Amino acid sequence: MCGRLALTTPPDAVRTFFGYDERPNFPPRYNIAPTQPLAIVRQDLGGKRQFHLVRWGLIPAWAKDPASFSLLINARAETASQKPSFRSAMRHHRCLVPASGFYEWRRTPGGKQPFWIRPADGGVMAFAGLWDTWSDPDGGDIDTGAILTIRANRMMSPIHDRMPVILKPEVFDTWLDIAHVDRREAEKLLLPVEDGFLVATPVSSRVNKVSNDDADLHEPAEIDDRPDGAGKEAKAKRTAKPDPDDSQLDLF
């Protein structure tokens, strides 16, 4: 899955990469979590790309009560078009999610080890995403989104069995063109990226806490693979008080 990401690339570089006209001046974010604002790029019916913000965690338009609806931060690429929650978005609301990188956790004898995963050549990349608009009974609208995931490639598989779908600029138009490209053609783009595209660096468990949002999250950390959990990181895990944000699976 993909439960945390970062967007630290300068706004002008993001704009150039994705080709939209708006000039949003957003600050660097090192630890974007579900329910927080998520940048997306979508395309209008005239073929013009637009920068937009949604809440991370898709709510289908047909949902009656968002408070009782599961938080859908990811959609499985293999089955999204078959699921009621994502079926309409696969046809009508495809988007790109700008990211400088993302975090994933690997199980080790000493606990869950977070990794910072980014393009090997630096810069920004695009995740395949879906969005939808939910309207409350009083007429208010909220735009929400999810990131599509696929089976892990060879580089990612030692860390996790899933990874975000990463799309290259040459297929942006195809993925975003909901007017002329049906979901069957769009699904053909949803593949694991090549093995050498990403690099992974072990980082501190500080990333587990949503309120930590600084450049130090990307500093390399030593992995403790000993079963007894010895070592500085493991000792901190044993002695620290439980944190409500200590798991990427419990962020709602």
Stockholm file with secondary structure:
# STOCKHOLM 1.0

chainA/1-252         MCGRLALTTPPDAVRTFFGYDERPNFPPRYNIAPTQPLAIVRQDLGGKRQFHLVRWGLIPAWAKDPASFSLLINARAETASQKPSFRSAMRHHRCLVPASGFYEWRRTPGGKQPFWIRPADGGVMAFAGLWDTWSDPDGGDIDTGAILTIRANRMMSPIHDRMPVILKPEVFDTWLDIAHVDRREAEKLLLPVEDGFLVATPVSSRVNKVSNDDADLHEPAEIDDRPDGAGKEAKAKRTAKPDPDDSQLDLF
#=GR chainA/1-252 SS CCCEEEECSCHHHHHHHHTCSCCCCCCCEEEECTTSEEEEEEECTTSCEEEEEEEESBCCTTCSCGGGSCCBCEEETTTGGGSTTTHHHHHHCEEEEEESEEEEEEEETTEEEEEEEEETTCSCEEEEEEEEEEECTTSCEEEEEEEEEEECCTTTTTTCSEEECEECGGGHHHHHCTTTSCHHHHHTTCCCCCTTSEEEEEBCGGGGSTTCCSGGGGSBCCCCCCTTCCSHHHHHHHHSCCCTTSCTTCCC
#=GC SS_cons         CCCEEEECSCHHHHHHHHTCSCCCCCCCEEEECTTSEEEEEEECTTSCEEEEEEEESBCCTTCSCGGGSCCBCEEETTTGGGSTTTHHHHHHCEEEEEESEEEEEEEETTEEEEEEEEETTCSCEEEEEEEEEEECTTSCEEEEEEEEEEECCTTTTTTCSEEECEECGGGHHHHHCTTTSCHHHHHTTCCCCCTTSEEEEEBCGGGGSTTCCSGGGGSBCCCCCCTTCCSHHHHHHHHSCCCTTSCTTCCC
//
